[in-house]
């Protein structure tokens, strides 16, 4: 597949309109400079289109338009695609693991909890980039869709619980669309069960609503803490779907490049 230029993307951006809230937000977020990439089998009148942001990929169109090797850039990614792509994905990668997912939409207003003494919940600002970076490699996923901690801190789309200059919990818009904003959150392990993530998510949801958008939430069916937090914060189940974790390009596929 080839990366599309902004002008070429404009001609195919409608391909993901009207999809699931999280997927629609991902596709729109990837239009932002530096956030992601749009791919196609050919630049004009494409038959298959992919959108990649962070380690997530949306794939749509006709699988017969693609050779297995064309999917090599999406190794070690999470791919959401119609079932007709499964034979191609299975041939293209040495591993393909289905993950059952649950998608929520914010439906119920919830009063935010009061943080404990010494903790302040506020919007991230550009000067908070070092504090976000200090969360370490295990939290890198949380700002990957923005391009890094500095970009997230400067985006105006994150809220965090601070003790002095340290981030204890954080919630942010992970994918920003024109209708939905998909939410991500985390809490440092030693400060879990203090409702800090709930406070951050509640503040972020108010912020998203003030922009005229609707918060959405996606997580693994097996992630009970995330599902419980979503429900407690006022999200309600909207749909279920499956995405696929890919391995490395299959040896038989890699051989096609020779």
SULURTA-V317195 format. One line per field, one symbol per residue. ss: DSSP state (a for helix, b for strand, c for the rest). psi: psi as a letter, one per 20 degrees, with the letter a starting at -180 (. if undefined). burial: 1 if it has 24 or more other C-alpha atoms within 12 Angstrom, else 0. A space follows every 50 residues. Layout:
ss: ???
psi: ???
burial: ???
This chain:
ss: cbbccaaaaaccaaaaccccaaaaaaaaaccccccbbbbbcccccccbbb bbbccbbbbbbcaaaccaaaaaaacccbbbbcaaaaaaaaaabccbbbbb bbbbbbcccccccccccccbbbbccaaaaaaaacccaaacaaaaccccaa aaaaaccbbbbbbccbbbbbbbbbbbcccbbbbbbbbcaaaccccaaaaa aaaaaaaaaacccbbbbbbbcccaaaaaaaaaccbbbbbbbbbbbbccbc aaaaaaac
psi: qqpqrhhhhhijhihjqjaqghgghgghhiippihaqpqrhqhplqipqq pppckqpppqbohiipqhhhjhikqlropoqqhiigggghhhqipoopop qppqqphppppqqpqrpippprqqrhiighhghiirhijhhhjhiijrhg gghihjkqqqppodjpphqqqqpgpoaigqopqqrrpqgijrkjkghggg gggghggghhijrpqrpqrqhimghgggggghijqqphrqaprppqcqpq hhghhii.
burial: 11110000100110110011111111111111001111111000010111 11111111111010010111111111111110001101111110010100 11111100000000100011111100011011101000111111111111 11111111111100011111111111111111111111000000111111 11111111000011111111000001111111111110001111111111 00000000
